[in-house]
């Protein structure tokens, strides 16, 4: 029995509330989710199916789904490196996915702390999220957080 359609149906609202969308190419999405499932069974963690795993969690953890560069890739290119997650513009077919460089070993950008002005959600990342995962407001409702 293929559980992927049920899994996608279950995860889709959760992701979309947080500003992420599965790639609208269902064949690609299914293949990537199957790859994650295979890697979960093989390694014990959901390693990105488009990369080579060492089989040891600590060296691989930066590419465990969702990977460390997912948010930056989606913000800059409209998709994560493997193409499983896309921006709303890509999902709504307002933007096409461009070639995405592999930035796995690039130096990490300096994170800032961002605060949602509506609900107070706080996160540390290089840019504010496109959508607040708590209340759903847009990127422009975040402000840099100032520590007292």
C-alpha positions as CSV (number, residue, x, y, z in Angstrom):
1,X,0.0,0.0,0.0
2,X,1.3,3.4,-1.0
3,X,1.2,5.7,2.1
4,X,2.6,8.8,0.3
5,X,-0.7,10.4,-0.7
6,X,-2.0,10.1,2.9
7,X,1.3,11.4,4.3
8,X,1.3,14.4,1.9
9,X,-2.4,15.1,2.8
10,X,-1.5,15.0,6.5
11,X,1.7,17.2,6.2
12,X,0.5,19.7,3.7
13,X,-1.6,21.9,6.0
14,X,1.1,21.8,8.6
15,X,3.8,23.0,6.1
16,X,1.6,25.6,4.4
17,X,0.8,27.3,7.7
18,X,4.5,27.7,8.2
19,X,5.0,29.1,4.6
20,X,6.4,25.9,3.0
21,X,4.8,24.0,0.2
22,X,5.6,20.6,-1.4
23,X,6.8,20.8,-4.9
24,X,3.8,20.9,-7.2
25,X,5.4,18.2,-9.3
26,X,3.8,15.2,-7.6
27,X,6.1,12.6,-9.2
28,X,9.1,14.5,-7.9
29,X,7.6,15.0,-4.5
30,X,6.7,11.3,-4.2
31,X,10.2,10.2,-5.3
32,X,11.8,12.5,-2.7
33,X,9.5,11.4,0.1
34,X,10.2,7.8,-0.8
35,X,13.9,8.6,-0.6
36,X,13.5,10.1,2.8
37,X,11.7,7.0,4.0
38,X,14.4,4.7,2.6
39,X,17.1,6.8,4.3
40,X,15.1,6.8,7.6
41,X,15.0,3.0,7.4
42,X,18.6,2.7,6.3
43,X,20.3,5.2,8.6
44,X,17.7,5.9,11.3
45,X,17.3,9.6,10.2
46,X,15.7,11.4,7.3
47,X,18.8,12.2,5.3
48,X,18.2,14.2,2.1
49,X,17.9,11.7,-0.7
50,X,19.8,13.9,-3.2
51,X,23.0,13.8,-1.2
52,X,25.5,11.1,-0.1
53,X,25.2,10.1,3.5
54,X,28.1,8.8,5.7
55,X,25.8,6.7,7.7
56,X,26.8,8.5,10.9
57,X,24.4,11.1,12.3
58,X,26.8,13.8,13.5
59,X,28.6,14.4,10.1
60,X,25.2,14.0,8.3
61,X,23.0,16.1,10.6
62,X,23.2,19.3,8.5
63,X,21.5,17.5,5.6
64,X,18.8,15.8,7.7
65,X,15.5,17.0,6.4
66,X,14.7,19.8,6.8
67,X,18.3,20.6,6.1
68,X,20.3,23.6,7.5
69,X,20.1,25.5,4.2
70,X,16.5,24.9,3.3
71,X,15.3,28.3,4.5
72,X,18.1,30.3,2.7
73,X,17.6,28.3,-0.5
74,X,13.8,28.8,-0.6
75,X,14.2,32.5,0.2
76,X,16.8,33.0,-2.5
77,X,15.9,30.4,-5.2
78,X,12.3,29.5,-4.5
79,X,13.2,25.9,-3.6
80,X,15.4,23.8,-1.3
81,X,18.3,22.1,-2.9
82,X,16.5,18.8,-3.5
83,X,13.3,20.4,-4.6
84,X,11.0,18.9,-2.0
85,X,10.0,22.3,-0.5
86,X,9.2,25.3,-2.5
87,X,8.1,28.9,-1.9
88,X,4.5,30.0,-2.3
89,X,5.4,31.8,-5.5
90,X,6.8,28.5,-7.0
91,X,3.8,26.5,-5.7
92,X,1.4,29.0,-7.3
93,X,3.4,28.9,-10.5
94,X,4.3,32.6,-10.3
95,X,8.0,31.8,-10.3
96,X,10.1,28.9,-11.8
97,X,12.7,27.0,-9.9
98,X,16.2,28.1,-10.9
99,X,19.4,26.1,-10.6
100,X,20.3,25.8,-6.9
101,X,24.0,25.6,-5.9
102,X,25.0,23.1,-3.3
103,X,25.7,25.3,-0.2
104,X,26.1,22.5,2.2
105,X,29.7,23.2,3.0
106,X,29.5,27.0,2.6
107,X,30.1,29.1,5.7
108,X,26.9,29.7,7.6
109,X,25.6,33.3,7.5
110,X,25.4,35.1,10.7
111,X,22.0,34.7,12.3
112,X,20.0,37.5,13.7
113,X,17.1,37.2,16.2
114,X,13.8,38.1,14.7
115,X,10.5,38.7,16.6
116,X,7.0,38.6,15.2
117,X,5.3,41.8,16.1
118,X,1.9,40.1,16.3
119,X,2.4,37.0,18.4
120,X,5.9,37.4,19.8
121,X,7.4,34.4,18.1
122,X,11.2,34.6,18.2
123,X,13.6,32.8,15.9
124,X,17.3,33.0,15.0
125,X,18.1,33.0,11.3
126,X,19.8,35.1,8.7
127,X,16.4,36.5,7.5
128,X,13.0,36.6,9.0
129,X,10.7,33.8,7.9
130,X,8.3,34.4,5.0
131,X,5.4,33.5,7.2
132,X,5.2,33.3,11.0
133,X,4.8,29.6,11.9
134,X,2.6,30.6,14.9
135,X,0.1,33.2,13.7
136,X,0.7,33.2,9.9
137,X,1.5,36.9,9.3
138,X,3.9,37.8,6.5
139,X,7.6,38.5,6.6
140,X,7.2,42.3,6.9
141,X,5.7,41.9,10.4
142,X,9.0,40.7,11.9
143,X,11.5,43.0,13.4
144,X,15.0,42.5,14.6
145,X,14.9,41.6,18.3
146,X,16.8,43.8,20.7
147,X,18.1,42.2,23.8
148,X,17.6,44.3,26.9
